[in-house]
């Protein structure tokens, strides 16, 4: 759902990251910037800069590796049965 007013700060970064895989035009619209991608990108860079995060563009916010895959990398360490505790 698109925001009725342009988002800023951490909320803008969160919204942009959530919509980054959908593309620039959709992320721009959903973050409340209509079709003004230049204004959206400038606001996003500014918001990230305030958070000490350096990005070149929206693509930098895309999570290359889904969290479900990260969870599977580990190794489960547990006793064979509750009596082995």
N, C-alpha and C positions, 0 to 999 in steps of 0.2 A: 504494500500500500504506500502510495506517495505521501510525503509530508506536505502539509498545507503551507508551511513556511520553510525557508532554507535552514537546514540544520548547521550547527557549528560545533567546534570542539570535539570532545571525545565521542559525543553522540553521532556527529558526522562521520568520524572514522569508523565507528561500529557499523553504521548503516552502509557506508561505502564498502567495507570489507564483506558484509553479508550479501551484498549485491554485485560484487566484483566479477564473479563468474558469468553474470548475465550480460556484461558489456558496459561500456562507458555511457551510452545513451540511456539505458535503463537505470543504471546507478545514479546518474545525474537527475533523472526525473523522480526517482524514489526518495532521494535525499532533499527534495524540495527546490531544485534549481531549474525545473522545467526542461527546456532544451538548451540552456546556456552552459555548455560543457566547459568553456573557458573559465567562467566564474566558479563552477564547481571544482575544477582542478586546482584553481588558485586557492580556494577555501580549504580544500583537502590538504594541499601542501602546507598551508599555514597552520592548520590544526595539527598535522603530524609534527611540524617543526616545534610547536609549543610543547609537544610530548617528547621531544628529543628523538624523534623517529625520522630518518631520512628516506624519502621515497622519490622516485622519478615519475611515477604515475600510478594509476589505479591497479595495473597488473602486479605491482609490488605487494599489494594487499591480498592477493590470491594465495591461499594455503595450498602449496604444491602436493602435500601429503595429508590425506584425510586422517583425522584423529583416531579413527578405528584401526587404521594400519599401525599407528604408533603404539597402540596398546598391545598389539599382538607381537611386538618385537621382544618383549621381555620373556622371562622364564618363570614359571610358577614353582615356588619352593614351598612344599607342605608335607606334613607327615603322611604316611600311607593310610593311617586310620586314627580316629580320635584317641585311642588307647596308647598310641605311640608318642603322644605329647610328652 
